[in-house]
Amino acid sequence: MKLYSIDTGYFKLDGGAMFGVVPKSIWNKINPADESNLCAWAMRSLLIEDGEKLILIDNGIGDKQSEKFFKHYYLHGEASLNSSLAANGFSPDDITDVILTHLHFDHCGGSIIKQNNKLVPAFKKAVYWSNEKHWNWAVYPNEREKASFLTENILPIRENGQLEFIQDGIKVDNNLPIQTFTKNISIRFVDGHTESMMLPQINYNGKTIVYMADLLPSHGHIPIPYVMAYDMFPLTTLNEKKSFLNEAVTNDYILFFEHDPIHECCNLHETDRGIRPNEFFTVRDL
C-alpha cells in the first residue's frame, strides 16, 4: 500500500463561520484572517494505492462552476486535482474508486466535469462511494444546507451508473460507528456536520490514519468547543469529537487534515488543557 497527498488548491471561507462561538481574538492566532475576515483553507485529498485498487478520497471544488460562484471563494494556489495526480504518476482514468466523505461542493466538486457541454464523471472507470442516508440528505436537502449540495456535482454520478453505497456503520463500545470497506480501509460515520458523513480509516505500515473531513477540518479544531457554524448539529459534533479524540489518543491514531492550510497530519497527546496536537508531519514521513 502507498499513500499520496493530493493538493487540489486553496479557497477562502469566513473565519467566524469556521470557528463558531470561538472569539476572533483567539482563532485569528490559529489561521489569520484577511481584511474581509476570510481565512485560507486547503482542499487536500488522499490517494490510496492498494493492490489493484487506486482509491481517491474526496476531490476538491472542481472547475466547472460559474465565475460568479467561484468569486465567493477566492480560489488560489498553483496545484489542481489533475496536476497533483500527474505529479504522482497517475491520471483520472487510473482511479478505480472514489470515496466521497460527504457531498458538499468543496469535497465532491471534482467528481464531475463538463465535456462537450455535458456533465460527465471525471473518473470514467471508478465506482463512486457514498451511503444511502447521506445521499438522500443531499438530494433532498434542507433549506439551511441546500447551497452546499449542488445537483451538478451529485446527480450525474447516479445517472452514469457509477454510484454505490457503503452500508451503515456498526457501533462498537462507545466509539463512532464503523464499517469495513476493504482489508485495509474502514469507514467511520458521524452526523454532526451533516447526516452520515464518512471518515475513512486506513491501516498503513502498522499505523492507523483517519481522514478527518469536516469533523476536524484543521488542527485548530481539535479543542472541543471549536465547532464550525456550518455544522447542522453542533452539539452532536461536540460529542463525536470527544468520543473520537479519546479513542485516537488512546490508540495513537494519525489525523489527516483535509482543510488545514499548513499541516497535513498530526498525532495527539494529553495536556493540562485537554487533548492537543503532538507532532506534525506528512504522509511521506510515515
VENSULLIN-V794011 format. One line per field, one symbol per residue. ss: DSSP state (2 for helix, 1 for strand, 0 for the rest). burial: b if it has 24 or more other ideal C-beta (glycine too) atoms within 12 Angstrom, else e. Layout:
ss=???
burial=???
This chain:
ss=0111111111111122222000022220000000000111111111111100111110000000002222200001000022222220000222001110000022222221111001111000001111022222222000000222002222222220001110000100000001110000111111000000111111110011111000000022200000000000022222222222222222200111000000001111111001111111102220
burial=bebbbbbbbbbbbbbbebbbebeeeebeebbebeeeebbbbbbbbbbbbbeebbbbbbbbbbbbbeeeeeeebebeeebbbbebbeebebebebbbbbbbbbbbbbbbbbbbbeeeeebebbbbebbbbbbebbbebbbebeeebeebbbebbbbbbbebebbebbeebeeeeebbbbbebbebbbbbbbbbbbbbbbbbbbbbeebbbbbbbbbbbbbbbbbbebbbebbbbbebbbebbbbbbebbbeeebbbbbbbbbebbbbbbeeeeeebbbeeeeebeeb
